[in-house]
Amino acid sequence: MPRPKLKLQGKGLLTITQVAGMLGLSVYQVDYRLRQEIFPLPTLTSPQGVRYFSQDWVDQIKKQ
């Protein structure tokens, strides 16, 4: 049975790939910084483990 999809339309959330592009980093570099707690936790993590980030999260990182 397929799992229900997380409804993200209209929430303005970004994937790690989009965030990496906005920050000029690779997905690996963003993931590494998340694991080392250099970056704060993602805005939302789905039950399947997909991480989503808000624009505020990206703005906070750019200020660091």
N, C-alpha and C positions, 0 to 999 in steps of 0.2 A: 504494500500500500504506500503510495507517495506521501511524503511529509507535506504539511501545509506550508505555503510560502509566506515569508515575512513580508508584510505590507509596508513598503517604504516610500511609496509614491507621495510626494508632497512634504516629506520630512526633511529633504535637503541633505541626506546623508551620503557620504562618499565612501568608496571602497579603498582598500590599502593601495591599490594600483593608482587610483586617481590622486590620493594623498602624496604618494611618492613622486609623481610627476609634478605636483604643485610645489613640492619642497626641493625638487632637483636632486632627489635621492633615488636609489634603487629600492625595490620592494624588500630585498634582503637587508639593506641598511635601516629601513624603517622598522622591520621586524626585529632586528638586533637591538635597536634602541628601546623598543618596547619590552623585550625580554630583560634587558639590563636596567630597566626602570629609569632610563634617561628621559624618555617621553612618558607622559601620563597615560593611563589606561584609555582604550577606545571608548567612544561615546556609547556604543551599543555592541554587544556580542550576541549573535543569534544562537539558538540552541545547537545548531550544527557547527558552531565555532567560527563563523564568518564575522570579521570585525568591521564595524562601520564607524565613521568619523564625521563630526559636524564641522561646519565652517569655522565655528568658534574654536574648536580644537586646533585646527590648522593655524588660525591667527595666533593662538597662544604659543605654538611652537615657533612661529616666525619671529615672535618677540624675544625668544630666548637667545 
